[in-house]
Amino acid sequence: MPSKSSARLAALTVAAVCSAASTVVLISPAHADTVRVHDIQGSTRISAYAGKQVTGVTGIVTGVRTYGSSRGFWMQDPNPDADPATSEGLFVFTSSAPKVAVGDAVSVSGTVSEFVPGGTSSGNQSLTQLSRATVTVVSSGNALPAPAVVDADSVPDAYAPQPNGSINALPLEPGTYALDYYESLEGMNIRVSDTRVVGATDPYTELWVTVKPEENASRRGGTVYGSYGSQNTGRLQIQSLGRAADFPDANVGDTLAGATTGPLDYNQYGGYTLVANELGTLKSGGLERETTREQRNGELAVATYNVENLDPSDDTFDAHASAIVNNLASPDIVSLEEIQDNNGATNDGTVAADRTVTKLIDAIVAAGGPRYDWRGIDPANGTDGGEPGGNIRQVFLFNPDRVSFKDRAGGDATTAVGVTEERGRAALTVSPGRIAPADAAWRNSRKPLAGEFVFRGRTVILIANHFNSKGGDQSLTSQYQPPARNSETQRHLQAAAVNAFVKDVLDVQKNAAVIVLGDINDFEFSETTNILERDGALWSAIKSLPRSERYSYTYQGNSQVLDQILISPAIRRGYDFEYDSVHVNAEFHDQISDHDPQVLRFHP
């Protein structure tokens, strides 16, 4: 399958080379053993034959991969043993295009290895495979072993054992744990039928389905990730062994009708993956992009929207403008995340973003929206993370016909904003200003942008955020259970800094209207959110929605919260507020950002 992104697809597949850095080699004997596939796979994740030469391993070819840097084929023994923990399938890595066809009966000799996609430092599980293989085709046109049916009844509800360490050496319990069940099918021909799409087709020619349609279902067809202990065991990634052009452009809520069949692989970007020889027929679920209502008289509408590395060279300005005007109903204030500088990823020291922001404002006007004014602070070059050269930052757009901005001079990349009292009310020392930019919490990360707004005579303090990303965390399918979330450490420091700043405001004015919003890069049930909410200073307003509607992002088939708007007690208890997660991106294959915007409306 020629890929839409060959470099990424190469990484998606299991291995180009069985390097020492990513292959587990246990022993190195001088002789070769004649064994069956289920002997090689064994009843744990690590083969007892790893590093050992084997000869005369027989099976029927069930799938051939001719693309990417992990060319090879899957074979399956048509005569299984009686142990449900031992897989009958195996991947044979050939490096070049394999000279076998589906239905060939083969005899293979080679070296058993345990390849870890992403390298051993990733914490991923390994894939048992044969490498340096000699392949003999015994016959052709043979019937394939009947595919194992993967459905709601076969996949256990419990996700994985929880040893607080590696699960590699544990005996597989495929009737008890979902990860053990999938591991017991590694390399085998499997089938799912009439599965609902829970992760839209992405640029790398893959999508996610669920075999458990009732499992934490969102009202729009997705699967909601609502806690660390509810990983949604029915999710399964789908790739194809066919042409990329034939892969369906699916949205969440669509269905792959009929059978989808192929070998079960394991890769770095999603874990267990059905690599299909046979794809179900795409049946549309009719999902449409949401539109929120317009703010009523006396309501202030505030939104947050991650526009995904927007720079003047992008072709998405009109689409973003339409989303802001038509889907978000032109909020009074919009906090934008991932605004890049005027030449994007060109790394030449440019930090100003006026061209980027002005181009978006002009597009909003052309779409029928207001001519927003804006405020922001240029970061110091190369200090705020994100795409190298891009200098991403947060920016406030505001409609000057509805709301005014209180400018207080002195804010820049390195000056910390503080809180003062002005006629008995909390005020910022600089506006716009950045919270504790020299604090280690913000090293190589976006500093919060604080600003003072006035709506109908009432001051509202907004703090726009883009917390540290989840990059480097172990995956849900990691060999380590529960997986380590190392990126949380910095987000916890960031949340504590923002919480302390909000408390400074509330210490001056108990009933101050404070809104903390943006791409928090963490869940509403996370410790990051708990720290932001500490001592009642804030409350995440997305929790006012039903659980089936709490998401702003879809990752590996899990609909989850990353973008949040948190409110101070005065707004939560003293004002009539309404929250909306406006689903315009995350569930769609033709998304212009991977985030859904969030809107809060209230009466100050």
N, C-alpha and C positions, 0 to 999 in steps of 0.2 A: 504494500500500500504506500505509494509515494506520499510523503507527509506534507501537510501544510506548513510545518515548521520542523525541518529535518533535524536540527540540532536538539530541540526539545524532545522529539520523538525517540531519538537515539537514547536519550537519558531515561525515557519512559520505559524502555525495554530493559530486560534483565541485565545484560552484560555485553560489553564489547570484548574485553579481555579478562581472563580470570587472574587478576593481579593479586599480589600478596597482600595488598592493603585491603582487599574486599573479599577475599576467598578464605574460608576456614579450612585449613589442612591439618588433619589430626595425626595421620600416620603415613608412612611412605614405604610400603613393603616391596620386595623385589619380585613377587609372583603375582599372577592374575587369577581371580576367582570367577567361576561361572555361577551367576546368580540371577534371580528373577527381579523384576522391577520392584515388587513389594518388599523384597529383602533390602534393596538399596534404600528405599524410602523409610522403612522402619516405622516404629510407633512413637518416635519423638521427632522434633524438628530437625535435628542434626543426624545425618546418616552415619551409621557405624562404619560405613565403607569410605567415608570422606578421605581423600588423598590416596585411595587405593585403586589399582588397576583392576578392571573387571572385563570379562570376555563373554561373548555369546549371549548378551542380554537381548531377549526377543520381545517383539510387540508389533502392533499395527500402527502405522502413521495416522494420526488424527488431525494434524495441523502443520502447515509449513509457513515459516516466516522468511520472506525474501527481502524485506526492506530493513532500513536502519542498520545499526552496527551490531545487533545481536541476532544475526541470522542463524536459523536452525530449525528444528522441528520437534514436535511432541509425538511420543509413542506411548502406546498403552497395551498392557498385557491383557489379552481377551479371556484369560483364565484366572480370575481373581482368587485370592485366598479367602478365608472366612473371617479375617480380622478387619473390622470397620475402620480401625485407626491407621491402617497401612494403605497408602495410595498405590494405585496401579498404573499411574501415569508418570512420565519423566520427560524433561526437556533435554534435547541433545544440541549442544552449541557447536556450530560448524564453521563459524566465522564468515565464510563465503556462502553464496546461495546454495542450499542443500540440493542434492541430486536425487531426491525422493519425491513421491507424490502421495497425497492422501489415499489411503487404502492399501499402500504397500505393506507387506509383511517384511520386517527387517531383523537382522541380527547385528548388534552393535557391540563393539569393544572400545574401551576408553577409560578415562580417569574420572572417578566420582569427585565432585567438588561441591562446596556450599558457598554460593555466591551471595554477597550481601549488597543489594542495590543501594547506591549512595555511599557505600563504604562502611566499615565497621563502626566508625565514629557516629554514624547516623542513628544507631540503635535499632535499625530495621531488622526484621527477620531475614533469614537466608533462603535462597532457592536451591534445592537439590538438583544437580544437573550432571550430565556427562560432557566432558570436553576432550579435546585431542582424540576425536572419535574416528574409528574405522567402521564404515557402514556397508553392509551387504544386503542387497534387496533379494529376498527369497522368492517372493511372488507379488503380483499386483492385482488390483481390483477386488480386494477383500472387503467384506462388510466391516463397518466400524463397530467397536464395542458400543453397546447401548449407552447413551449418555446418562449420567447420574442426574436425577431431577432435584433441582434446588428450589424449594418453595417455603411457604410459611410454616408448614408442618415439619420440614426437615432441619431448619436452622434453629438452634436453641435460642432461648431468650437471653440467657446470661452471655456476656460478651467474651470474657477471658478470665482465667485464674488470676488471682491477685497476690502474687508472692512477694511484692515489693522488691522485685529483682527480675532476673531473666527467666523466661518461661521455656527456654530452649531445651533444657534437660528433662522437663516434666513429661510424663507419659501423656499422650493425647487422649482427651475425653470428648470425642466428637458428638456424643449424645448430650453433653452438658454445656459446652462452651462453643460459641460461634466461631471464634478464631481457630479452635481445635478442629471444628467441623470443616472449615475451609481448608485448613492445612492437610486434613486427611484426604482431600480431593485434589491436592496440588498436582498439576500436570495432567489431570484426567479430563476426559470429555464430559462436559456438564451441559445442562439445559435449564433455562428459565422460560416461562411462558406468560404472555399477556401481562408484562410488567410495566408499572407506571414509572415515568421518568421523574427523578427527584433532583437531578443535577443536569442542567442544560448542556447541550453540545458545546464544547470549548474549541479554541483555535487549534488544539492538538489532536482533534478527531477522536474524542472520547466523550462519554456521557455516563451518568449514574442512574441506576434503577433501584427499585426496592421490590423484594419478593414478599414483603409484609405490608400490604397497603393500609392496614389499620394502625401501624406502629407510629405513634406520635405524629399523626398526619396534620399538616397545615390545612387551612381551609381552601388553599389554592393548589393543592396537590403535592406539596413537598413533604419532607420529614423533618420535624423540628427537633433541634438539639437543645434539650432543656436542663441537662445536668451532666456532671462528669460521670455519673453512674448510669447514664442512659444513652449509650453510644449508637443505638439504632442498628441492630444486628442484621436487618434485612437489606442494607445497602450493598450494592455491588457495582463496580466499575465495568463498563463495556467498551472494548476496542474492537477493531475489525481486522481480519486478514485480507479483506478485499480492497478495492480502490478507495482512496480518500474521497473522491468525487461522489461515490455512491453512499457515503456515510450520511445518515439523516441529520438534518438541522432540527433538533428537538428542543422544546421548551419544557420546563417543569409542568407536570400535569398531563403531558402527552403520554401515549402508551406505545410500547413496542408489542404490537398485536401478533399473536402466534408465537412460534418458537424462536428463541435465540440460543444458538448452540456453538460450542467450541471448547478448546482447552482452557483450564484455569491456570493463569499465570500469577506471578507476584512481582510487583515493580515498586520503584521508589516513590511514585506519585499516585498513591491510592491503595497500595497493598494488593489484595487478591482481586484479579481482573479476569473477566471472561473475554478471551480473544476470539471473536466470533468467526466461524466459517459460514454460519447461517444467521442472518439478522432478521428479527421480526419486522413487520411492516409498520411504519410510523402512522399512528392515528392521532390526530390533533385533539387536544383537550380544550381548545378554544380560549386559552389564557390571554387576557388582555391587560395592558398596562393600566395601573390604577390612576385615578385622579382624585385629589383631595378637594374638599370644598373651600370656597373663598372665605376669608375671615369676615365676620360680621362687624357691624358698627360697634366700636368700642373694644374690639378684640385686637390684640397684638399677635401677629403670626411670625414665628421664629423657626428657621429651618437650618439643618446641617446637611451638607452634600459633598461627598468626596468625588471630585471630578477626574481622578486618576491621571496624574502627571500631565495636566493640561498646559500646553505651551503654544505659541502663535503658529507653529507649523502644523498643528493638528487639524483634522477635518471634522471634528465633532462639535465645534462651537454652535452651529445652528441647532443640532440635536440637543445639546445641553440647554440652550436658551429655550427651546420648545418645552423641555421638561420643566424648567423653572416657571415658565409662564402658564403652560397649559395643564401640567400634571400637579404642580405645587401651588397653582393659583397665585403666583407672584407674592411670595411672603414679604412682610415688611423688612425683615432682616434675614440674610442668608450667610451662614458661616460656611465658607468654601475651604476644603482641604485639598492638598496636592496641587496647588497653583505653582507652576514652575516659572523660572525667570524668563526674560525676553528672548533667549535663544535656546531654551530647553536644555538638552543634554550636552550641548557644546560646552566644553569645560574650559572657559577662557577668563574666568573671574567675574563675569556678569552676574549681578544679583538682583537688579531692578526687575519688577514684574508688571510695570504699568502697561506695556503693550498687551500682555496676556489678559489682564483684567479689563482693559478698555475694549479689546476685541470681543470679549464675552458680553460686556454691557451693551455694546452696539448691536450684537446679535439678539439680545433680549428685547431691545427696542424694536428691531425689525420683526420680531415675533409677536409684537403687540403688547409687550410689557412696559413697565415704567423705566425711565432712565435712572438706574441706581447710581448712587454715589458709593464710594468705597474707602476703606481704611485698612492699612496693613503696615508691617514693618519688615524691611528687607533683612534677611539673616546675614551674618558674616559668611563669606564664601566657604563652602565645603564643610560646614559645621553642624548641619541639621539633618544629615542622613538622606535617605531616598536615593533616587537614580543619580549617579555621579554627574556633576555639572548642572543638574536641574534646580538645586537650591529650593526644594519645595517648602511651602509655608502655608499658613492659614490667612484668609482675607475675609473681612466683613463687607458684604454688600448691604446697602440699606436704601429704602425708598424715601427720599427727602420730603416728599409730599405727605408722608405719614409719620415719619419718625426723624428726630434730629440726633446728631452725634455731638457729644461734649468733648471738644478737643482740649487737651491739656498738654502743653509742650514738654519736650524732653525725652520722649520715648524713642529708643533706638535698639539695635541688636543686643547691646550689652548692659543697658540700664534696667534695673529691676523696678517694676511697678510696686508701689506700696498703697496703703490705705490710710486715709486721713478723715477728719470730721469737718464737715462744712455745714454750718447752720443746723447742727443736730443730726445731719444725715451722713452716711458713708459716701466717700468720694475717692477716686483714684488719684494718686499723685501725678501720674502721667496717663494720658489716654489718646491714642492706643499705647499700651505698654506690654511688656513681656514679664511673666512670672519667673523670678529667680533664674535668669539665663545662665548664670555662672555655676549653678548647682550641678553636682555630678549626676543628678537624676536625668538631666537633659543632654548628657554627652552624646553627640552624634544623633540627636533626636530633635524633633520639633518642639520649640518652646511655646507655651500657651500664650495666646494673644488676648489681652483683656481690654475691654472698651466700655465706655459709659454712654448709654443712650437715654433719650427722653421721649416718652410717648404720652401725650395728653397731660404734660406736667409731671409725670411720674418717672423717676429714674430707674432704669433697669441696667444692671451690670452683667455683661456677657463675657464668658471666657471660652475662647475657641481652642480646641485641642486636637492633636494628632499624636497619640501615644506610640511608644515603641512597638514594633511589629512582633508577630509570633514566630518570625524566622529563627530556625535552630531548635525549635521544640521537637521532641520525639512524636512520631505519628501515633494515631490511635491503634494501628496495627503493629506497633513496635514489639520487639522481643521483650522489652521491659514493660512490665505491668504493675501498677499503673505507669503510663509514660511520663517522663520528666518534662516539665514545662519551664525550662530555664529562662525563657524570655520574660516570665512574670516578674523576676527580681527587679528589673528596671521599671516596669510599669507600676509596681507597688510603690517604689520611691516617687514616681511621678504623681500617682494618685494621692500620696501623703502630702506632697508639696501643694497640690491644688486644694485639697481639703483644708490644709492649714491657712491658705490664703482666703478661702471662703469664710473660715472662722474669724479671720481678722476683720472681714467686712461685717459679719454678724455681731461681733463684739462691739463694733461702733454703732450699728443699727440692727437691732434684733429682727425687725420686719423688712429688711432689705430684700428687694427682688433680685435674685442672683440666678443666672442660668449658666451651667457648665455643659458644653455640647461639643460634638465632633466625633471623629473616628477614635474611639477609646481602645480599639483593637483587643477588646476583651468582652466576655459575656456578662449578661445582667446578673447571673448567679455567681460570678467570679469573685475572688478575694480582691481584685483590683476595684471592682464596683463597691464591694463592702468597705474598702478603705476610703473611697470617695464619699461614701454615705456616712462615714464614722461620726458618732455622736449626734446624729440627726441633722448634720449640716446640709445634706443634700439627699435627694431621692431620685432614683432613675425612673422617669415617667413612662418608659416603655412597659414597665410592669403594671401599668394601668390597663394594658391590652389583654385580651384572652391569650392563653398560652399558645394557641394555634396561630396567632398573628405576631408573635414576638420573634422577628428576624429581620435582618437588613443585608444579609450576605449568605451565599450558598457555597459551601466548601465540602468537596468529596461527598456530595449528596446530603449533607446536613444543612438545613436552614437554621441560621444562628444569628445572634446579635453581636455586632462589632461597633455599630454607630449608636450613640446614645445622646439623650438630652436629660440632664439632671437638674432638678429645681430645688430652690431653697424652701424652707417651711412656709414662708409667707405665700408663695405661689401655690404650694401643694394644698394648704389648708385654708388660705384666706381668699383665693381666687378660684373662679370656675374655669378649669383648664381642660383641654382636650388634646389627645395625642394621636398621631397617625404615622405609621411606617408605610411610606408610599412606594409600592412595589413596581418599579419601572425598569430595573436593570438585572438584578441578581438571578432572576428566574428565566432569563431570556438568552437565546443563543446569539442574538445580535445586540448585545448590551453595549452601551457607550461608556459605562463604568461598571466595576464589579460590585459597587455599593448601591443600596437603595437610600434615598434621602429620607430624612425624618422631619416632621413638622409638629410644633407645639403652638396651640392657640390658647390665649387666656385674657382675662380682663384685669389689667393692672389697677 
